[in-house]
């Protein structure tokens, strides 16, 4: 990167240790309670392209041992330079070889089965996919168009409405869940919140009922 490029990049966390820890706790909360919208509070100057919550999450999670794949809109922006400068991560052109994948809202989400799956011996070597979505709405189980979520970290069942994912995402997720302990974990990002979908979570379609919603 040239000096002008470096000078134009936004700052990371004001206090790197405290900032990373705070965002990391938000990620742990999201993955421990699938379907819950968790606020991501940070003071980083995130790139213009990509949701700020997703950028802050990757800023906290990435390091020099991590590989990152960016969707086309992000790859054409300064998001990669920003993350590479602040974390030392390596950008890769093949999503299957990435430990982390970041997809901008409106870009195609790579097929989940095409991403790093890990193995029975090393399931932790699978990919984590961060997807920017147009909305994530916590709602009532059985609500029209809502997913029903069940599994570890969910008492009974939870319900979530998501905008901006492929129409076949639920089917892809069923196949992803079926290969546990392999498979990928997904974090859905809005501008200020994240929602965790660990591979242990089961997703089914909700009933066609009237609903009450709480928007993230």
C-alpha positions in Angstrom: 0.0 0.0 0.0 1.2 3.5 -0.8 1.5 6.2 1.9 -1.6 8.1 0.6 -3.6 4.9 0.9 -2.4 4.3 4.5 -3.1 7.9 5.4 -6.7 7.6 4.1 -7.6 4.5 6.1 -9.8 4.9 9.1 -8.5 4.2 12.6 -9.0 0.9 14.4 -10.1 0.8 18.1 -8.9 3.7 20.1 -7.7 1.2 22.8 -6.9 -2.0 20.8 -7.1 -4.4 23.8 -10.3 -3.0 25.4 -12.0 -2.5 22.0 -11.2 -6.0 20.8 -12.3 -7.5 24.1 -15.7 -5.7 24.1 -16.5 -6.8 20.5 -15.3 -10.3 21.2 -17.7 -10.5 24.1 -20.5 -9.5 21.8 -19.5 -12.2 19.4 -19.5 -14.8 22.2 -22.9 -13.7 23.3 -24.3 -13.9 19.8 -23.0 -17.4 19.2 -24.0 -18.6 22.7 -27.5 -17.3 22.2 -28.4 -18.0 18.5 -31.0 -15.8 17.0 -30.5 -13.0 19.5 -29.7 -9.5 18.1 -26.5 -8.3 20.0 -25.4 -4.7 19.9 -21.8 -4.2 18.7 -20.4 -1.1 20.5 -17.1 0.2 19.2 -15.2 3.3 18.4 -13.4 2.2 15.2 -13.6 4.3 12.0 -15.0 1.5 9.9 -14.9 1.5 6.0 -17.7 3.1 4.1 -18.5 -0.2 2.3 -19.8 -3.0 4.5 -21.9 -2.8 7.7 -20.0 -1.2 10.7 -20.9 -4.1 13.1 -19.4 -6.7 10.7 -16.3 -4.6 10.2 -15.8 -4.2 14.0 -16.3 -8.0 14.5 -13.6 -8.8 11.9 -11.3 -6.2 13.4 -11.6 -8.0 16.7 -11.3 -11.6 15.4 -8.7 -11.4 12.7 -4.9 -11.6 13.2 -1.8 -12.3 11.2 -2.6 -16.1 11.1 -6.0 -15.5 9.5 -7.0 -15.6 5.8 -9.9 -13.5 4.7 -12.1 -13.5 1.5 -14.1 -10.5 0.5 -17.2 -10.3 -1.7 -16.8 -8.1 -4.9 -18.1 -4.9 -3.4 -15.9 -5.2 -0.4 -12.9 -6.3 -2.5 -13.3 -3.2 -4.6 -13.3 -0.9 -1.6 -10.7 -0.1 1.1 -12.2 -2.7 3.5 -9.5 -5.2 2.7 -6.7 -2.7 3.1 -8.2 -1.5 6.4 -8.4 -4.9 7.9 -5.0 -6.0 6.5 -3.4 -2.9 8.0 -5.0 -3.2 11.4 -4.9 -7.0 11.9 -2.2 -8.3 9.6 -4.6 -10.8 8.0 -4.0 -12.3 4.5 -6.5 -11.6 1.8 -7.2 -14.6 -0.5 -9.0 -14.9 -3.8 -10.6 -18.3 -3.1 -13.3 -18.4 -0.5 -12.8 -22.1 0.1 -9.3 -21.3 1.4 -10.4 -18.6 3.8 -10.9 -18.9 7.5 -13.1 -15.9 7.4 -15.5 -14.7 4.7 -17.2 -11.3 4.6 -20.1 -10.7 2.2 -21.5 -7.2 1.6 -25.2 -6.6 1.5 -26.4 -7.3 -2.1 -23.4 -9.5 -3.1 -23.9 -13.2 -3.7 -23.2 -15.4 -0.6 -20.9 -18.3 -1.5 -22.5 -21.7 -1.1 -22.0 -22.8 2.4 -20.7 -26.3 1.4 -18.0 -24.6 -0.7 -16.4 -22.9 2.3 -13.8 -24.5 4.6 -15.6 -27.3 6.4 -13.0 -28.4 8.9 -12.8 -32.1 9.8 -14.0 -34.5 12.4 -10.5 -34.2 14.0 -10.2 -30.5 13.5 -13.7 -29.0 13.3 -12.2 -25.6 14.4 -10.5 -25.3 11.1 -13.8 -24.5 9.3 -14.7 -21.1 8.0 -16.7 -18.3 9.6 -19.0 -16.4 7.3 -19.9 -12.8 8.1 -22.9 -11.7 6.0 -24.3 -8.2 5.9 -28.1 -8.3 5.8 -30.8 -5.7 5.3 -32.5 -6.6 8.5 -32.6 -9.0 11.3 -35.8 -9.0 13.3 -36.5 -11.0 16.5 -40.1 -12.0 16.4 -42.6 -14.6 17.7 -42.3 -18.3 17.0 -44.7 -19.1 14.2 -44.6 -15.6 12.7 -45.2 -15.2 9.0 -41.9 -15.7 7.1 -39.9 -16.2 10.2 -37.3 -18.9 10.8 -37.8 -21.1 13.9 -34.5 -21.7 15.6 -33.7 -24.5 18.0 -30.6 -26.0 19.5 -27.9 -25.3 22.2 -28.2 -21.8 23.7 -31.9 -21.5 22.9 -34.5 -22.1 25.5 -37.3 -23.9 23.7 -37.3 -22.1 20.4 -36.6 -18.6 19.0 -37.8 -16.9 15.8 -36.0 -14.6 13.4 -36.8 -12.7 10.3 -33.9 -11.9 8.0 -33.8 -9.9 4.8 -31.0 -10.1 2.3 -30.1 -13.8 2.2 -30.5 -16.3 -0.7 -33.9 -17.9 -1.0 -32.3 -21.3 -0.5 -30.3 -20.3 2.6 -32.5 -22.4 5.0 -32.0 -25.5 2.8 -28.2 -24.8 2.7 -28.2 -24.4 6.5 -30.0 -27.8 7.0 -27.2 -29.4 5.0 -24.6 -27.5 6.9 -26.1 -28.5 10.3 -26.2 -32.1 9.2 -22.4 -32.4 8.8 -21.7 -31.4 12.4 -19.1 -31.3 13.9 -17.9 -30.0 10.5 -19.6 -27.1 8.7 -19.4 -23.3 8.9 -20.6 -20.8 11.5 -22.4 -17.7 10.3 -22.6 -14.2 11.8 -25.3 -11.9 10.3 -24.5 -8.2 10.5 -26.7 -5.2 10.5 -25.4 -1.7 10.9 -25.2 -2.0 14.6 -26.0 -5.6 15.6 -24.9 -9.1 14.9 -26.9 -12.4 15.1 -25.0 -15.7 15.6 -25.9 -18.8 13.7 -23.5 -21.5 15.0 -23.5 -24.8 13.1 -25.3 -26.5 16.0 -28.5 -24.4 15.4 -31.4 -25.9 13.6 -33.5 -23.7 11.3 -37.0 -24.5 10.1 -39.7 -22.3 8.5 -42.3 -20.7 10.8 -46.1 -21.0 10.5 -48.2 -18.4 8.7 -49.4 -16.6 11.8 -49.9 -13.0 12.8 -46.9 -11.5 14.5 -45.4 -9.0 16.9 -41.9 -8.0 16.0 -39.0 -6.2 17.7 -36.6 -4.8 15.1 -32.9 -4.9 15.7 
